[in-house]
Amino acid sequence: MIHTFITITWSIICTVFFGIMCIIVALFSGNGNSAHKVARMWAKSILLVSRVKISPKGLFWLDRSRPYIYMSNHQSHYDIPVLYSCLDVQFRWLAKVELFKIPIFGQAMKQAGYISINRSNRQSAFESLDTAAAKIRNGVSVLIFPEGTRSNDDNIGPYKKGGFVLAVDSGVPIVPVVIRGTRAVLPKREFKITPGNVTLEIKKPIDTFGYSRKNKDELLEIVRKSMSETYYDNKGRK
């Protein structure tokens, strides 16, 4: 419990510190690249204090000159610092449009290049996806958890379709990312942090050419198969 207390205390302190730094840097820089670098420092500091070691695989698949939609499985809150730490590339998150209305914070998110999604109704959601797709085509990579939330168990949960609408509309490749080990560090609904080893594996990018909103479910199944094969094979299951 001492390790958990120290880690949580440090996480709160560094989140406030680096959070303020991100806001300042985002507001006064021309783009969000510097803010993203600050976020990477935040992630590495948390992993260091948590005594979480990461083994990255498959980084050679990434072409830094082009945008991607990264899709990762989601087992723990620790997935976020792991992704920031291992993916030495610029990417942005999708965020609820309401967050952009918060004074100063919302402006910083906009300056940093975060992409707003309006979920107030179906029509607004699809319109915001159109806007997001245009930004991605112009060179902005994004990272999505296709499950939408952390899994309740040790399995990959059902995928939501919004990310795949965004993928076919933008026309950029999907990069499956498989994380293993974060659930053992911090399971969902638990507050005990356990030091451990985590593996992050980049799979071969999946081209979205030829797919549309009509057959996006086929693309979803291809991505799910790619991620599941790696995740379950490495766990000794089929």
N, C-alpha and C positions, 0 to 999 in steps of 0.2 A: 504493500500500500504506500510505502514511502516513495517508491519510484513513480507511482501514479500521481501522488500529490505534487512532487517536484515537477513532473512533466506538465501537468495541468496548469500549475502556477506559472511556469515558464511560457507555456503556450498562450496564456492570457496576456502576459506582459509583452511578448514579442508580437502578438497579433495586433495589439493596440499601437505599438511602436511602428511596426512595418506598415500597418494599415494607414496611419497618418502620413508616413513617407510616401506610400503609393498615391494617396490623394494629392499631396503637394506636387509630386513629380508629374502625375497625369495632367494636372491643371496648367503646369508651366512648360510642358514639353510639347513638341509638335505632333507626337503620336504616342501610342501606348507601349512602345517597346521598352522604354526605361522602367515604366511601372511594372511591366511583366518581369523584368530582371530583379526588381525589388521583391516581388512575390516569390521568385525562386529562392532568394536569400531567406525569406520567411520559412519556406518549406524545408530547406536544408537545415536550418537551426532547430526546427521541431524534431526532425528525424534524428539529428545528432543527439539531442537530449533524451529522446525516447529510446535510443540505442536500437534503431531499426536500420538494418543493412539491406541495400537493394542490389539485385543482380539484373542489369538490363540486357535484353537480347533483341536482335533484329533491327537495331537502329540503322543499319546499312540500307534498309528499304526506303528510307526517307530522302526525298529530293527537296532540299531547302529552297529551291527556286520556284516552287509551285505551291498553291494552297491545297489543303486537304480538309476533310471532315474526319476528325479522330473520334472513334467510338470505343468506349471502354466499359467493361463490366464494373459493377459497383457493389462492394462488399462492406466498406467501412469508411468512416470519416477520413481515415488515413490515405485513402485513394487519392485525395486531392493533393496533399504535399508530395506523395510519391510521383504523381504525374508531373507536377511542376519541377520536381528535382531531376527526373530522368529525361524528360522530353526537352532537350536543349534546342528547342525551336520556338518561334513566336506563335502563340495561339490565343484565341479569345473564348469567352464563355457566352452562352445565351442567358439572358436575365429577364425577369418580369418587368414589364414597362413601368409598373408602379415604382420600382427602385430608382428609375431615372428622374422621378419627380421630387426626390429628396434633395433639399438645398445643399449645394456644394458637393455632396457625395454623388448625386446623380450627374452633375456636370462633369465630375472627375471620371465617372464610368463612361460617359459619352466621349470624352477626350481620349480615354484609354482604348477606345475601339470596341467596347462591349456592345453586343447586339441585343436590342430590345425585342421581346416577344409579347404581344398583346393577347392575353387569353380570356378577355372579357366575354367574347362570343366567337362562334365558329368563323364568321366572316372576317372579323378583326384578326383572328389568329392566322388565317391563310394569307391575309394581306401583309401582315408583319413577316411571315415566312418568305413572301415574294421579295420584300425589302432586304431581308437577311441574305437570301440567295444572291441578290445583286452584289452585295458587299463581298461575299465569298468569291464570286467570279472575278472581282477586282483585286483579289490577292489576299484576303483575310482568311486564315485557317481558324476553325472552331473545334471545340472539344465537347462531346455530348455523351451523357450516360443514357443509352437507349432504353434501359430498364426504367428510367425516370426517378428511381429512388434506390436506396440500399436494399439488397436482398435480405429477406428474413431468415434465410438458412444458408447452407453452403452451396447453393445452386445458382445458376444464372436465371433470373426471373424473366417474365414475358416482356417483349419489346413494345414500346410505344411507337406509333407510326410517324410522328411529327418530324423526327430527325431524318427519316427516309424521304419524306416529301421535300425537305430542304436539300437533301443530297441530289435527287433527280432534277430539281429545279435549278440548282447551281451548276450541275454537270461536272463537279470535281470528284476525284477518287475518294473512297472511304478507306481509312486506315484502321483496321481492327486492332485494339490494344487489350491484352489479357493480363490482368493483375492477379497474383496468387500470394496469399500469406497475410494480407492486411486484416482479414477477419479474425485471425488468431491474435493480432496485436490489439485490436479494439473492436469487438463484435457490436452489432447494432443493439441499442438499449442497455449497454453495459458501460461501466465507468472504470474498469480496471484495464490499465495499459500494460501490455506484456512485451518486453523486448523480443525481437525476432528477425527472421530473414524474409524478405519479400522479393518476388520475381516479377519483372515487368517485361512482357514480350510483344514486340511489334510484328504484326503479320503482314504478308504481302498486300499492298494496296489493291482495292477492288474497284475496277472501272465502273462508272455509272452510265457510260455511253449506251444508248439504246433502251434505257429505262425511262419510264414516265410515271406520273401519278397513278395511272391505270394499273401498271404492273409492278408497283413499288414493293408489293408483298413478296415477289420473287427475289428482289434484291435483299429484302429483310432476311429471308431464309438463308441466302448465301452468306451474309455477314454473320448470322447466328451460328451457322454450321462451322465457319472458319474459327470463330471464337470458342465454340463449345468443344471442338476437336482438341484444341490446345489445352483448354482449361481442364476438361475431364480426363484426357489421356495422361496428363501430368499428375493427376490425383489418383491414378490407378483405376479409373472407372470408364465406362463406355456409355 
